[in-house]
Amino acid sequence: MGARMKVELLDPRHDPEPGDWEELRRAAGQRVTWRWDLLRAYAWAAQAPVVLAVLRRDGRAAGAVAASLRAPRLGRGRYADPRRSAAGRYAGLRRSPAGIVDVHAPGNRSQKGWWWRDEHDPELLSAYLRAVRRALGPGWRSTVWREVSEGEDALLPGPLRLRIPTAPLARLALPWPRLDDWYAVLDPRRRDSLRRRAKTFAAELSVRVGPARDLVGADEAARLRAENDLKHRSRLSPAPPLPLPYLETLIGSGESVALTYRDGRRLLGLSLILDHPDWPVCLSWGAVPPEEGGRKHLYFDGYVRMIEWAIRSGRRGLVLGKGQAEVKRDLGAELRPSSALAVPL
C-alpha cells in the first residue's frame, strides 16, 4: 500500500497554529521567521494573500511551502473571511483570470519558500500543486519558485519551465578561532581600511552586539528599516517595509540578534540577525544617512562586527544574504547562484 499524502492549506491570519508546527520547524532547522506568530504578523501586512501549506506523509508533518497569491486587482477581503467555512475560503480567488502562486520565504530572500524535515520529497510537492490547483481554480496558471539553487530545478515538479537568474546568495564560512584569522585572508587594503574604521567607530560610538530584545526597540528598528527599504524600492520591487507588529514579534522572540550603533541614545545603525546554532542569517541593515547625522561606512564596519560575533559564538558561518555581491565576495563570501523558476500550475 502506498504512502498517504495530505496537504493542509492554511491562512496564517486566521487559522490556528497546527499542533505539530513548532516541532516541525525546529526539526527542519528553520529560523525564527517561520514561527507561527511571525507568519501571522507578516500575512496581515502583506500586499498579496499568503497561503501556508503543511505537507504530511502517513500523518506525519514532513515539510512546508509558503506562497503569495498574486493576481490583477485581487481583493484581499475575499481571501479569508472569518465568517466563511474552510471550503469557501478561496471562492473569490477562483474568479481570477490570471493568478500566479509565488513561492517564497515570508520576509526574507535568503531562505527558500519550501523546506523539509528530512530529505526532499518530490511526490509531496506534486501533491501540493494539485491541492493548490483544486483550491484556486483554472485561472491560476503558473507557479514561481524563488531562490532555486543550482541543480535544484530537477527536483521541482512541472514540465515546461522558464528560468530567470536572480541575485546570488552570499555565504561566508568561518573556520577560524579568531577575528584576526579572517582579517588575514583579506586583501591588505581592504583589511587596513576595515581595521582603521573599526577603531574609529569604537572610539566615537557605542557599538553592541547581543540579543535583539536587550538592545533595540521595535519602533526605532521599524523606522530605520523603513528608511533603508524605501530607498531601494522600485516599480519592479514595490514590497513595503516590514511593519511594526512584525518587528515587535521578531525582536521579542529570543531568536534574533542585533548589532547597534548609537551616538548617545540615538540609534545610527542597526543590523538584525536571525540566530541559528550553525548558520545565522543577516536579515536586514539600516542606517541614518550621513547628511542627517549618521556616519559614512557603517555598512562595511557592520560586517566586521557580525563576523566577530559569529566567530566568538562558535558559529560555522554567516548567511550574508543578497545584494552587494562584490563587496561580500571581497570579504571572503561564496556567491551561490540562484534563479526564479516558473512552471505551469
N, C-alpha and C positions, 0 to 999 in steps of 0.2 A: 504494500500500500504506500502511495506517495505521501510526501510531507504535506500537511495542511498549512496553507498560507493565508494570512489575513492582513488587510491594510486598513488602519483606522485613520480617517481624515478628520483633523481637529482644527478648530479656530482657537488660538491661544487667548483671544479676548474674552471668550465666553465659556469655553469648555474647561472643566476641571482638569488638573494635572493627573495623568494616568498614575495609578498606584506604583508602577514599577519604573516610572520615567527617570527619577534621580539615580536609581541603581543602574539603569541602562547608561545614562550619561557618564557616570563615574567609571563603569566597567569599560566603556569605549575610550576613556581618557579625554573626554571633551571638556573644553574650557567653560568658564562661568557664563559666557554669553548664551549657552544652551540651557541654562537653568530656567525653569518654567516661569518664574516671576520676571526674568529678563525678557523672555519671549513674549510674555503678555504686554509688558511696557512697550516693547518695540512694535508689536502688532497694532496697538491703539494709535500710535503716532505715524504709522507707515502710510505712504501715499497710495499704495495698492494693497488689496486684501492679502493676508498671509494665511497659508494653509500648511499645517504641520502634519506629516504622516508618520505613524509608528508602524513599522513593518514587523510582523510576527510569523514565526515558523513553529508549528506544533505548539502554539500557545505561548511561546517564549519570545519576548521582545528581542529582535536581532539587529535592528538598525532604524534609521530615521531619515526623512527627507523634508527640507523646508523650501517653500517656494512662494513667490509673489505672483498674484494673478493679474496680468496686465491686459487691458482691453480699451479701445476707444470709448471715451465718455462713460466709463464704468461707474455706476452709482454705488458707493460703498454702503449706503444704508440698506441696500438689498442683499448684502453679503451674509450677514449673520444677525438677523433679528432675533432677540432672545425670546420672542413670543412664538417663533416657529419651531416646529419639530425638526429633528436632525435630518429627516428625509426631505424636508422642504428648504433646507439651508441654501442650496445652490440654484433655486428656481430663477432668480433674477439673472444670474450669470449665464444660464443656458441660452438666453436670448442674444448673447454677444455674437457678432458676425465674424470676429477675427481675434480671438483671445490667444495669449501666449502664457504658458506656465514657465516662469523664470526661476530656476532652481539656484539658490544662493544662500550663503550663511547670513542670518539676520544681523545687521550692524557691523559686519567685519569681512573685508575682502580677503583676508589672509587665511580663511578657512573655507572648506567646501560646504555646500548645502546638503550633502548626503554623507552618511558615515555608518560604520558597522561596529557591533560589539566584538566580533571576531574577524572573519575574513569576508571579502567582497562576495555578495550573493546576487548574481545577475537575474536569477529567477524571481527574486523578490522585487527587483527594480522593474521587471516586466509586469509583475502584478500591480505595482504602484501605478504605472502608466495606464493599465486597464481600469483601475479604480478611479483615477482622475478623469479618464475619458467618460466613464459612466456617470460620474457626478456632474461634470460640466457640460456635456453635450457636444454635438458635432461642430459648433462654431470655434471650439478651441483646437487649433490645428497643429500646434508645434510646441515643443519643449526646448528650452535653452538651458544647458548645463554649464554653469560657470566654473572657472578655476579648474579646468580639466588638465591634469598633469600629462607630461609627455608619455605616450604609450598607453594611456588610460582609456582612450576612446574605444578601444576594442572591448572593454568591459561594460560599456553602457549599451542599453537596448536601443533598437531602432535601426532601420535600413539606411536610406539616403540621409546625408548629413552635410551641413555647412560649417566649416571651421573658421573661426576668426581669432587670430593671435591677440592675446591681451598682455598687459604688463607682467614681467616676470616677478616671481616671489623670491625675496632675498632671505636667506637663512645663514646665520653666522655660527659655525661650530666653535666651541670654546674649550679646547682640551687642555688649557693651561691652568696652573695653580695660582698665578699672579697676573695682575694687570700689565706689569712690565713685559711679560712674555708676549702678550698680544701686541703691545707697542712695538716690540722688536721685529714683527713681521710686516710692519707698515713701511711705506715709502718714507725716507728720512724727512723730507719737507713736510709731509702730512703729519708725521709723528711730532715734529718740533712745534708745529702750529697748534696741534691739539693740546700738547702739554703746556704751552705758554698760555693759551686761553683758559685751560683748567685752573691754573694758578691765579689768573686774574679774576675769574668769576668766584673762586673760593674766597678771595680776599674782599670782594665787593658785595657779594650777595650771600644769602642763606640758602644753601643747596642741600636738600634732603631727599633720601630715598627710603621708602618703607610702606607699610600697609596704607592703602589709599584713604581709608576712613579716619586715620590718625593725622593726615597731612593736608587734606583739601576738602572744602565744602562743595556739595553738588552744584550750588548756584554759581560759584565762581568758576568751577570746572565747565559748566554749560556755556557760560559767556565766552570763555577762552576758546573752547572747542568750536563754538558757532563762528567766531571771527575767522578761524582758520578754514573751516569748511566752506563758508560763503565766499572766501577769497578764491577758492578753486572751483566754484560751481560754474556750470556751463549749460548750454541748451541740451547737450548730449549727456550731461551728468547732473540732472536737476535735483538730486536727492537732498532733502532738508537736513540740517544738523540733528544729531541725536538730542532728544528733548530732555528737559529737566527730570521728569519721573524716571526715565531710563537711567540717567547718570546717578540719581539718588539710589536706585536699586543696585547698580553696578558697584558704586563706591562703598556702599554699606554691606556688600556681600561677604567680605572677608576673603575673597579670592582675587582681588585686584591690588596692584602695587602702583604707587605714584612716585614720580620724580618731580620735585617742585623747586622753582627758583623764586625767591622773594627778596624784595627790597623793602625792609621793614615788614609791614604786614601785607603789602601789595604783592599779588601773585603776578610774576612776569613771564613765567614759562611753566608748562605742565605736560608731562608725558604720562599716559595711563597704560599699564601693562596687565595683560591677562595672565595671572600666575599659573604655573604648571611645574610639577617636580622635575621635568626634563627640559621642555622647550616652551618657555613663556612667549607670549605674542605681544609685540609692541602695537597697541591698539590705535593710539592717537597722539598727536602732538599739537600744541597750541602755544603761541607766544604773543606778547604785546609788541606791536611794531616799534622799531627804534624811534620813529618820529613822534611816538606817543609816550616815550619814557622807557621803552624796552631796551634790550641790548642786542647788538649785532652778534651773529654766530652762536647764539644759544643752541640752535638746532644741532650744530656739529658737536658741541660740548655734551648735549643730551645723550648722544650715543656712547661717549666715554663713560658717563655716569651709569647708564643702564648696563653696559658691558662689565663695568667694575662690580656692580651689584650682583649680576648673574654669576660671575666667577667666584665671588666671595660666598654666594649662596649654594655653590656646588651644582649649578645647572649645566646641562650638556651644551646648551647653545641658546640663541635668541632667534625668533622669527621676526625679522625687521620689517616685513610687510612689503607693500608695493609702492612704486613711485621712487624718484631719485635713485634710479638703479645704479648709475655710475658712481655716485657718492658711496653707496653701500658696497659696491664692488671694491672701491678703494679701501674700505675698512676691513676687507677680507671676506665678505659675504659671498656665498654661492648664489648665483641667479638661476632659478629653476623656471624654465619656460612653462607657460600655461596658455590655455585657449578657452574660448566660449564655443560650445558645440550645439548647433541647432538640429533637432531631429523631428520628424513628423510625430504627432501625438496619435 
